[in-house]
């Protein structure tokens, strides 16, 4: 019934690589403040808030990637419609919304159009994950009803 796809494997590899690169980037953010000041031309007052924004949004992004890794494990096994994936999608939605709140905070001291785009993208991602969570929950209910009738 379930056909394994090379696209699933390639996507899983991409998520794994992004997960470890994200961890490395989060670990390097505190040590890159001098470079950030020179490259992005930050003033002294905005350096610490920018590092906090980058670090918090990086940690939330790595958490999203960790939840995606969990979902892909069940997908590759062939049973993605489980309650654990519903929980993962809810956590991804909360993390996405948290990233948008972090960037709303960033607008208070450094407003850019790209920040507004990031806020919009992560609010939409949060709503998408909540919708997908409900879809998965409904699929689980149908699957359980089907299993009971057989």
Number of C-alpha atoms within 10 A of each C-alpha: 4 9 7 12 9 9 9 13 14 11 13 19 13 11 19 16 12 16 20 14 13 19 15 12 17 19 14 12 17 14 11 12 16 11 12 15 15 10 9 9 11 17 10 8 9 14 17 14 14 19 17 15 17 20 18 17 21 20 19 21 22 22 19 22 20 19 19 19 19 14 22 20 13 15 18 16 10 13 13 18 21 16 13 14 22 22 15 20 25 21 19 26 25 20 22 26 22 20 26 25 16 18 23 17 14 19 15 8 12 14 13 10 9 9 16 14 13 15 22 14 16 20 20 16 19 24 17 15 21 19 15 16 22 15 14 19 18 13 15 17 14 13 13 12 11 10 9 8 6 5
